[in-house]
Amino acid sequence: MFLDEATIDVEGGDGGNGAVAFRREKFVPRGGPNGGHGGKGGDVILVADENQNTLYSFRFTQRHAGGRGGHGGGHDRHGKNGEALRLAVPCGTVVWDADTGELIGDLVTHGQTLTVAKGGRGGRGNSAFKSPTHQAPREAENGEPGQKRRIRLDLKLIAEVGIIGLPNAGKSTLLAAVTAAEPKIADYPFTTLVPNLGVADIGYDTLVLADIPGLIEGASEGAGLGDRFLRHVERTRLLLHLVDGSAADPVADYRTINAELAASSPALAARPQVVAVTKLDLPDVEDRLPELRDALTAAGATDVHGISALTMIGVDDVLRHVHRLVRSLPPPEVAAPSIPVLRPGAVDEQAFTVRRDKDGAWRVAGVRVERIAAMTNFQNDDAVERFQRILQADGVLDILREHGVGEGDMVRFGEVELEWTD
């Protein structure tokens, strides 16, 4: 099943905890600390895969997490790094932050990777806290929590040639005739409900074609199916525009499609086009082909051909012609659509703010202070004392007192809740 949009939750693995341990060898009576560090949590990485052409695999699995880092051990044994989670997505996938609307990346080429959630760093063991004045530290850090994020995936198919035209212009019939694709074909509008990709053999080379579901007047504004699939022709080098030769007014049909392309994207409307009048197997269409060619040229078409996908009349000639044009054209430089995002300057990790939540609890927010709170083992007295020393040195305690924090008040640092006591 084809799916070109998906929203998922990604979460980097938590870092492993550091260890508290001391040397205990027989001939080392005053052995120092040798607790190892925890391993780093695994990242969540998207990988562009040319063998994928749909986001359907993300429909039922909404949460994806990297592996947790291993805990440190005695004898300076460091924990194993968590395993990164690599998720295959089709080439042409645009990645957005679902909460902020920020563009994260655009995966275009096979094998291209994008880290969407970073794993937390491992906590330090007590060996890291040794100093000349503190030779037997008993504190160690917890692992840092992994990054959590909700992302939106938008797929734009990667094809060299986009086959466009009104419903029943013969797009699916042509694709089925020249490739191994098996699109649904029937004599009614919107038979094709999803884009279809096919690969045509042209001598010793190949040509990737995309059959885009039928456009109608007003498609760029949401009418019919076109507004959902116009984006799939944005990355093509050339458009193969099929015009139904048996229609009441083929020239009007030609103008309709080009008007929708222009309304959707001026760059898309400027893409080179090859126009093919279809259904040449019908006697009436064959008779009026010269007249249609002249009328379409007068309407702006510069490269008009006649074909029949049923009898293959003219099809090979058109494909070879399209192949020559495609190989002479550079890939279009199509920038992924962006939403303006106000970006502050470099983040000051030392900075913090103090405010009051609706339930009356105090909240201290800041990169450094929240990270330290998350990595502090509050079951260890030495670790708690170290946390308090850091708060005092960074001025957090003084600011809380200035705001009026009192005995028994709840103070929050990220997901950590502590009770204030003097």
VENRAUR-V966203 format. One record per residue. N is the residue number from 0. RES is the residue in one small letter. PSI is psi in degrees with one decimal (none if undefined). Layout:
BEGIN
<<N:RES:PSI> <N:RES:PSI>>
END
This chain:
BEGIN
<<0:m:137.1> <1:f:134.5> <2:l:122.4> <3:d:9.7> <4:e:139.4> <5:a:142.5> <6:t:126.2> <7:i:159.3> <8:d:128.7> <9:v:145.4> <10:e:120.3> <11:g:151.6> <12:g:147.0> <13:d:146.5> <14:g:153.7> <15:g:156.9> <16:n:145.2> <17:g:161.0> <18:a:151.3> <19:v:115.5> <20:a:157.8> <21:f:153.1> <22:r:139.9> <23:r:30.5> <24:e:153.6> <25:k:-40.9> <26:f:21.6> <27:v:79.9> <28:p:-25.5> <29:r:54.9> <30:g:140.1> <31:g:-176.1> <32:p:140.3> <33:n:34.0> <34:g:129.9> <35:g:164.4> <36:h:154.7> <37:g:157.2> <38:g:156.2> <39:k:144.7> <40:g:154.6> <41:g:141.0> <42:d:161.6> <43:v:121.5> <44:i:130.3> <45:l:138.0> <46:v:124.2> <47:a:128.2> <48:d:118.4> <49:e:-13.2> <50:n:-6.1> <51:q:141.9> <52:n:18.6> <53:t:156.3> <54:l:19.1> <55:y:-30.9> <56:s:-17.1> <57:f:1.9> <58:r:-37.4> <59:f:-18.6> <60:t:108.1> <61:q:-25.4> <62:r:133.3> <63:h:125.2> <64:a:144.8> <65:g:166.4> <66:g:149.2> <67:r:145.6> <68:g:148.6> <69:g:154.0> <70:h:151.7> <71:g:165.4> <72:g:-179.9> <73:g:172.4> <74:h:33.5> <75:d:32.0> <76:r:117.4> <77:h:145.8> <78:g:153.2> <79:k:140.5> <80:n:142.0> <81:g:150.1> <82:e:129.5> <83:a:144.3> <84:l:119.1> <85:r:120.3> <86:l:123.6> <87:a:130.8> <88:v:157.5> <89:p:150.6> <90:c:135.6> <91:g:10.6> <92:t:125.7> <93:v:133.9> <94:v:128.4> <95:w:153.2> <96:d:117.3> <97:a:-23.3> <98:d:-38.2> <99:t:-15.6> <100:g:9.0> <101:e:137.1> <102:l:122.6> <103:i:-42.8> <104:g:170.3> <105:d:114.1> <106:l:108.1> <107:v:-45.9> <108:t:150.4> <109:h:131.5> <110:g:-9.7> <111:q:140.1> <112:t:156.4> <113:l:120.3> <114:t:118.0> <115:v:-14.5> <116:a:122.0> <117:k:141.3> <118:g:151.7> <119:g:152.5> <120:r:155.1> <121:g:147.8> <122:g:148.3> <123:r:141.3> <124:g:173.2> <125:n:-15.1> <126:s:-22.3> <127:a:-13.5> <128:f:6.8> <129:k:139.1> <130:s:167.9> <131:p:-28.1> <132:t:-1.9> <133:h:75.7> <134:q:-11.9> <135:a:60.9> <136:p:140.5> <137:r:13.8> <138:e:150.6> <139:a:159.7> <140:e:147.3> <141:n:161.8> <142:g:148.9> <143:e:136.7> <144:p:146.9> <145:g:159.4> <146:q:134.6> <147:k:139.0> <148:r:146.7> <149:r:126.1> <150:i:153.7> <151:r:132.9> <152:l:126.0> <153:d:124.5> <154:l:130.7> <155:k:110.9> <156:l:142.2> <157:i:104.8> <158:a:149.2> <159:e:-33.4> <160:v:128.0> <161:g:124.5> <162:i:115.9> <163:i:165.2> <164:g:168.0> <165:l:163.3> <166:p:140.3> <167:n:24.3> <168:a:-10.9> <169:g:16.6> <170:k:-50.5> <171:s:-36.8> <172:t:-42.0> <173:l:-44.4> <174:l:-41.9> <175:a:-30.2> <176:a:-29.6> <177:v:-7.0> <178:t:-179.8> <179:a:5.3> <180:a:152.6> <181:e:66.5> <182:p:155.6> <183:k:133.3> <184:i:126.8> <185:a:164.6> <186:d:63.5> <187:y:156.9> <188:p:149.5> <189:f:36.3> <190:t:-44.3> <191:t:116.2> <192:l:-9.6> <193:v:154.2> <194:p:146.1> <195:n:135.7> <196:l:142.9> <197:g:153.6> <198:v:119.5> <199:a:136.9> <200:d:122.4> <201:i:93.5> <202:g:-123.5> <203:y:8.2> <204:d:173.5> <205:t:162.8> <206:l:124.7> <207:v:120.8> <208:l:146.5> <209:a:125.0> <210:d:109.4> <211:i:129.7> <212:p:149.1> <213:g:133.5> <214:l:151.7> <215:i:172.0> <216:e:130.4> <217:g:7.4> <218:a:-38.1> <219:s:-17.9> <220:e:4.9> <221:g:-2.6> <222:a:146.7> <223:g:-139.4> <224:l:-9.2> <225:g:-36.3> <226:d:-23.7> <227:r:-24.4> <228:f:-2.9> <229:l:-31.6> <230:r:-22.4> <231:h:-9.3> <232:v:2.5> <233:e:-30.3> <234:r:2.7> <235:t:152.9> <236:r:-27.4> <237:l:149.6> <238:l:130.0> <239:l:105.8> <240:h:111.4> <241:l:130.9> <242:v:125.7> <243:d:110.8> <244:g:-17.1> <245:s:1.4> <246:a:162.2> <247:a:-39.1> <248:d:82.0> <249:p:-34.1> <250:v:-40.3> <251:a:-37.8> <252:d:-42.2> <253:y:-45.9> <254:r:-36.8> <255:t:-48.0> <256:i:-43.9> <257:n:-32.5> <258:a:-38.6> <259:e:-36.9> <260:l:-44.2> <261:a:-37.1> <262:a:-30.7> <263:s:-44.7> <264:s:119.4> <265:p:-36.1> <266:a:-36.6> <267:l:-38.6> <268:a:-26.5> <269:a:-3.4> <270:r:139.4> <271:p:141.1> <272:q:142.4> <273:v:124.7> <274:v:130.4> <275:a:119.6> <276:v:121.4> <277:t:173.3> <278:k:39.1> <279:l:-9.9> <280:d:-16.0> <281:l:130.7> <282:p:-41.1> <283:d:-39.5> <284:v:-40.5> <285:e:-40.0> <286:d:-37.3> <287:r:5.5> <288:l:-46.6> <289:p:-41.2> <290:e:-42.5> <291:l:-37.8> <292:r:-43.4> <293:d:-41.8> <294:a:-39.5> <295:l:-36.6> <296:t:-40.1> <297:a:-27.4> <298:a:-2.7> <299:g:-9.5> <300:a:138.8> <301:t:-7.4> <302:d:88.5> <303:v:132.6> <304:h:168.1> <305:g:136.2> <306:i:163.6> <307:s:115.0> <308:a:-21.4> <309:l:-45.0> <310:t:-1.3> <311:m:19.7> <312:i:123.1> <313:g:-5.7> <314:v:-47.7> <315:d:-40.6> <316:d:-43.7> <317:v:-43.5> <318:l:-42.1> <319:r:-39.1> <320:h:-45.4> <321:v:-40.9> <322:h:-43.4> <323:r:-41.2> <324:l:-45.2> <325:v:-43.5> <326:r:-18.7> <327:s:-7.3> <328:l:141.2> <329:p:156.2> <330:p:137.6> <331:p:140.1> <332:e:89.0> <333:v:111.7> <334:a:138.8> <335:a:140.2> <336:p:139.4> <337:s:149.3> <338:i:129.4> <339:p:129.9> <340:v:125.7> <341:l:116.7> <342:r:124.6> <343:p:171.9> <344:g:-166.9> <345:a:133.8> <346:v:127.0> <347:d:105.2> <348:e:-22.2> <349:q:-23.9> <350:a:149.4> <351:f:160.3> <352:t:154.3> <353:v:127.0> <354:r:174.3> <355:r:129.9> <356:d:168.7> <357:k:-28.6> <358:d:7.5> <359:g:-9.6> <360:a:151.4> <361:w:140.9> <362:r:125.0> <363:v:117.0> <364:a:130.8> <365:g:150.4> <366:v:-52.9> <367:r:-47.3> <368:v:-36.9> <369:e:-37.2> <370:r:-45.4> <371:i:-39.7> <372:a:-43.3> <373:a:-28.0> <374:m:3.2> <375:t:131.3> <376:n:101.6> <377:f:1.1> <378:q:-5.1> <379:n:120.3> <380:d:-40.2> <381:d:-38.4> <382:a:-37.5> <383:v:-42.3> <384:e:-40.7> <385:r:-42.2> <386:f:-43.0> <387:q:-36.8> <388:r:-39.4> <389:i:-43.0> <390:l:-39.1> <391:q:-44.5> <392:a:-35.3> <393:d:-4.0> <394:g:8.7> <395:v:-43.9> <396:l:-40.9> <397:d:-41.4> <398:i:-39.4> <399:l:-41.5> <400:r:-40.2> <401:e:-32.8> <402:h:-10.6> <403:g:23.5> <404:v:141.1> <405:g:171.5> <406:e:128.1> <407:g:-5.0> <408:d:148.3> <409:m:131.7> <410:v:128.4> <411:r:135.3> <412:f:95.3> <413:g:-120.3> <414:e:2.9> <415:v:130.3> <416:e:129.4> <417:l:151.9> <418:e:128.5> <419:w:134.1> <420:t:139.9> <421:d:none>>
END
